[in-house]
Amino acid sequence: MLSERILQRVHDTFPLTNIHVRLIGTPVTFSRFTHRALGKVGGYIPNGALSLLSTYSPKTNMEGLWLCGDTVFPGADSISCALSRWIVADAIDVKK
């Protein structure tokens, strides 16, 4: 199975022994759970001079559940993850 080959390759490179749950995802899986067209990653495409002022809200309609990652700040790297965390932390702090 392809997923086992991929996981074995990851384990060969990064031998981790404390993994208890492994969930394999595909673009179809990502699309199903995030409702993004074709399972695209990287978040929204910012365009226009004031595009970063019209980002998605990190707040959800579930109490205590906040969004983080490329839904909140565009990109698929460490900087966008860190900035989205900052946005969420600031929003939670303002709420208090």
N, C-alpha and C positions, 0 to 999 in steps of 0.2 A: 504494500500500500504506500502511496506517495507520502502521506502524512507521517508515517513511521520513518521513512527515509529522511525526510526533512528534520524530524525531531532527533534522529540519530546523529545527523550532521551537526546540529546545534549542540547536542551533548558532547560530541567529539571536540568541538571548539571551546565550549564553555561547560565543563563537567559539573553540573549542578545535581545534587542529590536530594534537595529538599522541595522538589516540585510535587505537589499533591494533586493538582487538578490541571489537566491540559485540555484546552478547547481549541480546536482547529477551525479557522474561519477562512472564508473566501470572499471575493467581492459580492457574491450573491448573499452570503451570510451578513456581511456588513450592510448591504442595502436593506435587507429584511429588518434588521434591528435598529438601524439609524434612519431609515427611510430616505436615504440618499440615492439619487439616480445612478444606476449602474455600479453602486458601491464605491463611489469615488471617495478618496481620502485627501486630506490637505485643507479641508474647510472651504469656506466661501472665497471667491476671488475678489479682492479689494480693487476697486477701480474708481477713479474720480478723485478730485482733490480732497474731499472730506469723507472718503469711504470708511476710514477707521472710526469715524464718529457714529456710524450706523451699523455697528456690529450686532451680532445676536446676543440676547441676554443670557447670562449664565443661570438665571433662576428658572426653576421648573414649577409646575403646578403641584408638586409633592413637597410637603413640609420637610425641610432639612436636606433635600436633594438638589445639588447644584451641578451644572455642566462645567466641564473643564476640557482642555485640549483644543483641537483644531476647529471645533464648533464655535468656540469663544474667541479665539485669535487665530488667523489663518497661518498655515504652514504645517509642516510635518517634521519638526526637528525640536531640539532641546529648548531653543529660544522661545518658540511659540508655546511650548508646554509651560515653561516658566512664566511667561507673560500671562497666559490664561489663568494660571494659579494666582498670580498677583491680582488680576481683575476680580476673580472670585473672592479672594480674601478681603479685598477692598469693599466689595459689595456686601459681604457678610458683616464686616465691621460697621458700615454705614447703617445697616439694618438694626444694629443693637442700640 
